[in-house]
C-alpha cells in the first residue's frame, strides 16, 4: 500500500491524537495481536516529507498504523501508487 499525500493524513492523525513517532510505534505493538508492532524507523519513513519518505508499505504495517490511530486504513493509505 502507498501513503496518501506523502503521509500528510498520517501526520494529521498523529497530531490529533497527540502522538510522537515513538508513541505511535508503541501503540502499534498494542494493536498487534502478535505484539510486534512497527518500528520507529518504519513509521518515520511513512511520515517523512524528505528523502527518507518511502512507498510502498506492507499491508500489515498499514493496518497496524491505522488501527493504532483509530482511523480507517483508506483514509491514510491507498492500494495504488500516487500519481
BELUR-V544572 format. One record per residue. N is the residue number from 1. RES is the residue in one small letter. PHI is phi in whole degrees, -180 to 180 (NA if undefined). Layout:
# BELUR-V544572
N | RES | PHI
N | RES | PHI
This chain:
# BELUR-V544572
1 | x | NA
2 | x | -118
3 | x | -71
4 | x | -82
5 | x | 45
6 | x | 53
7 | x | 88
8 | x | -58
9 | x | -62
10 | x | -69
11 | x | -60
12 | x | -62
13 | x | -65
14 | x | -64
15 | x | -62
16 | x | -58
17 | x | -86
18 | x | 69
19 | x | -108
20 | x | -86
21 | x | -58
22 | x | -62
23 | x | -69
24 | x | -63
25 | x | -59
26 | x | -63
27 | x | -67
28 | x | -68
29 | x | -65
30 | x | -66
31 | x | -81
32 | x | -86
33 | x | -57
34 | x | -87
35 | x | 80
36 | x | -84
37 | x | 69
38 | x | -125
39 | x | -71
40 | x | -59
41 | x | -62
42 | x | -64
43 | x | -66
44 | x | -58
45 | x | -66
46 | x | -69
47 | x | -101
48 | x | -68
49 | x | -99
50 | x | -95
51 | x | -66
52 | x | -86
53 | x | -66
54 | x | -131
55 | x | -153
56 | x | -84
57 | x | -126
58 | x | -62
59 | x | -55
60 | x | -60
61 | x | -63
62 | x | -64
63 | x | -62
64 | x | -65
65 | x | -64
66 | x | -61
67 | x | -64
68 | x | -64
69 | x | -89
70 | x | 68
71 | x | -121
72 | x | -63
73 | x | -58
74 | x | -68
75 | x | -75
76 | x | -108
77 | x | -135
78 | x | -128
79 | x | -75
80 | x | -106
81 | x | -67
82 | x | -64
83 | x | -100
